[in-house]
Amino acid sequence: MQPTKRKKNPNANAEKQKRFREKQKALGRKMVRGYVSPKALKCYSELNDKTGWSDSEILSNALRITYAAYKKGQIRVLNQYLEDNNL
């Protein structure tokens, strides 16, 4: 007698990803995608090494810091610092 094999659900991974996305959405989170420049990748690597932050934490903090600079009228100062320091 041969052992019975369980049939694999070909949509199992897609269903799991859908549940994950729905859970994140319910928590008020939004997926943001994009490509980073080589300069930004260097900054990312250093931040990740020194802080241990995940991709999500780095992106969330970067957005919050940029927004704070914008709200305080300091966005030009921030951009000038990045340019002056070749970042």
C-alpha positions, 0 to 999 in steps of 0.5 A, spaced: 500 500 500 502 506 497 502 512 502 497 517 500 500 524 498 497 530 500 495 535 494 498 541 495 494 547 494 497 551 488 495 558 491 497 557 498 503 562 498 498 567 494 493 566 499 498 567 505 501 573 502 494 576 501 492 575 508 499 578 510 497 584 506 490 585 509 493 584 516 498 590 515 493 594 511 488 593 517 494 595 522 494 602 518 501 600 514 502 601 507 507 598 502 512 603 499 516 600 493 522 604 489 529 603 487 535 607 491 541 610 488 548 608 490 549 613 495 542 612 498 544 604 498 551 606 502 547 610 507 542 604 508 548 599 509 551 604 514 545 605 518 543 598 518 550 596 520 550 601 526 542 601 528 540 594 526 534 597 524 530 593 519 528 596 512 521 598 514 524 601 520 529 605 516 524 607 511 519 609 516 524 613 520 527 617 514 520 619 512 519 622 519 525 625 519 524 628 512 517 630 514 519 634 520 525 638 516 519 640 511 515 642 517 520 646 520 522 649 514 529 646 514 528 641 508 533 646 504 538 645 510 537 638 510 538 637 502 544 642 502 547 638 508 546 632 503 550 635 497 555 638 501 557 631 504 556 627 498 550 623 501 
